[in-house]
Amino acid sequence: MKQSERASFVIEPLGKQHDRPAFSCGVTALDQYLQRQAGQDVKKRVAAAFVLTPDGRTIAGFYTLSQFAIELDVVPEEIARKLPKYQYVPATLVGRLAVDSRYRGQDFGEILLMDALARCNLGSRQLASAAVVVDAKDDTAKMFYKKYGFLELPKVGNRLYLPMDSVAELLDN
């Protein structure tokens, strides 16, 4: 896909006009979440869902954001030393992130992640959040997040963490 064609894609909040049944990333849990649960989570305000769309209907990819708290004792010591000594540290969870199989290999995963991180960074100025947390579905997802500086939380399997200061630095580059 050419850069000019990619420019026509927008990221917007999930709405009724989006064709959720047609979305397929190949991971059943992610497909079913978008098709069956995301709308309810948005309505109940437990997640904010955003979709990447070329035409206001087709979903090329999506991600969700939620408030989260992480126990300080699962954060690596070198990072925990820089944080207040509270039992829980406020964070933002990128709960799900997926690209439809038809749109793979076009850097849409990175586009979605950068948009999510930008929203997290902006939101942290109004509602405290010390980091962004993700739960990688598999090793491929883990490597994707690590490429952007996410750090593993060894005490919690497949959970990764990116301090908000690192988010800001990543967005400035």
N, C-alpha and C positions, 0 to 999 in steps of 0.2 A: 504494500500500500504506500502510495506517495505521501510525502509530508503534507501537501495541500489537502488531500483527502482526509488525513488524520485530523487536520485542523477543524473539520466540520463536526467532530465528536465533541459532546459536552458532558459534563458531570452535573447531575441534578438529583434532588431528593426523589426517592422511589415514590411513584404515584400509581393510581389506578389505570392510567393510560399505558403503562409499561407492560409488555408482553412477557410476563414471568414464566408461563408454561413452556415457551420456546427456548428458554435459557438452558444450556447444557455445557458444563465444564468438564464432565467426566468423573466428578467426585460426587457420588450419590448424596452424601450428607449436605454438601453445599448446594447442589441442585434442589433438593427437597426443601432446604431452609428457605431459599429464595422463593420457590414456588408455593410453599404452604405456610410458612411461619413469619417471614419478614414483615409482611403487611400488618400482622397482629402485633408484632414487637414494636413497630413504629406507632401504631395506634395506642398501645399501652405505655409508650414512652420508656421502654427498656432498651431500645436500640434506635439509632438514627441510621437509615439505610440510604446509600447514594449509588446511582447507576451511571455508567458510561454509555451514552447512546449516540448513534449517528443521525437519528431521525425523530427522536422524542417518543419512540415506541419500542424499538429493538433494544435489547440489553446486551451490550458487548462485554460488560463486566460490572461488578458491584463490590461494595465493601460496607461494613457496618462499624459504627462507633458507639461506645457506651462508657459511662463512668465506671471506675474500677478502683479497688484498693489492693495494694500488695503488702504482704507482711515484710517488715524490714529485715527479719532474720533470713529471708530467702534471697535477698539482694547480695551480690558479691561484696565482700568486706570493703574493697577499695572504693566502691561506689557508696555503700552504706555510711562510711565515715563522713561523707560530704552532706548527708541528709540529717534532718532533725531526728532525735531519738524517740520517735513515736512508734507505737506498735504497728500501725498501718500507715502507708504512704499513699497519697492520692495519685492515681494514674488514669490514663485513658486506654481503653481496650479496643484494638482493631480486632473485632470478634471474628469476622469472616472477610475474605478477599478472594475473588475468583474472576477469571476471564473465560468467556464462552469459547468452546473449542474452535469455532469458526474464526475467531480473532486472535488465536495464539501466534506467537512469534512476531508481534508487531509492537512490542514494548508497552502494551496496555497495562500490564501488571505494574510496571514502574510508574506509569502515569497515575493509576489509581492509588498506589502507595504514596506518592508525593502529594497528591491532593489530600489524602487522609492525614498525612503528617502536617500539612499546612493548616488544616482545620484544627488539629490537635494543638498546634503551637498557638494559633490565634485564640482558641478557647481557653488555653491555660492562663491567659492574661485576665480572664474574667471569672473562671472557675478553676481553682488550683489543681494542677496536675504536674507531678514531678517527672513523669515518664510516659512513654507509650509502651504498651504490652501487647504481644501477639502470642497466640498458641499455634505453632506450625503443625499442619496436618501430617507432614511426612518429612523425610530428609531433604527432598527437593525444595519444599517450602522453607525449611530451615536455612538452607544455603542461600535462597533468594533473600531472606531477611538479613542474614549475616553480611551479605554484599553491601548493605546500606548501614552497617555499623551496629546492628542489633547484637546484644550479648546474651548468651545463654544463662538461664537461672538453673544451675545444676540440681537444685533440690526439687524442682518442679519440671517433670519431663516435657520436652518440646516447648516450653515457655521461654520467650525471649523478651528483652527489655532494652529500651533505648532512652537514656536520660533526655529530658526536654532540652537541656543545653545542647546536646548533640543533635537533636532535631533541628534546632535553630541554626546551628552551624551547617548542617546538611542542606538546609533550604537556602542559605546564603550563598552557597557555591554554585 
